[in-house]
């Protein structure tokens, strides 16, 4: 009987450890996840097209700046 209880306890500890580790990994991924940034295709006033840096920022109401293609 004692062996059965020890085996049950061991299975519970293994299950609880796995559950805790899985939750910790999930929480870590959610906390460190970065938004995917993609470059944009831009059409300039002279008709040329270029690809911007994903970190470049242009205002939509900027009359002198490029317009984004959709």
ZIGI-V460267 format. One record per residue. N is the residue number from 0. SS is DSSP state (helix for helix, strand for strand, loop for the rest). PSI is psi as a letter, one per 20 degrees, with the letter a starting at -180 (* if undefined). Layout:
BEGIN
[[N/SS/PSI] [N/SS/PSI]]
END
This chain:
BEGIN
[[0/loop/g] [1/helix/h] [2/helix/h] [3/helix/g] [4/helix/h] [5/helix/g] [6/helix/g] [7/helix/g] [8/helix/g] [9/helix/g] [10/helix/h] [11/helix/g] [12/helix/g] [13/helix/g] [14/helix/g] [15/helix/h] [16/helix/g] [17/helix/g] [18/helix/g] [19/helix/g] [20/helix/g] [21/helix/g] [22/helix/g] [23/helix/g] [24/helix/g] [25/helix/g] [26/helix/h] [27/helix/g] [28/helix/g] [29/helix/h] [30/helix/h] [31/helix/j] [32/loop/p] [33/loop/q] [34/loop/p] [35/loop/p] [36/loop/p] [37/loop/q] [38/loop/q] [39/loop/q] [40/strand/p] [41/strand/p] [42/strand/p] [43/loop/r] [44/loop/h] [45/loop/j] [46/loop/i] [47/loop/q] [48/strand/p] [49/strand/r] [50/strand/p] [51/loop/r] [52/loop/q] [53/loop/i] [54/loop/j] [55/loop/q] [56/loop/p] [57/loop/q] [58/loop/q] [59/loop/h] [60/loop/j] [61/loop/o] [62/loop/h] [63/loop/i] [64/loop/r] [65/loop/q] [66/strand/p] [67/strand/q] [68/loop/q] [69/loop/*]]
END
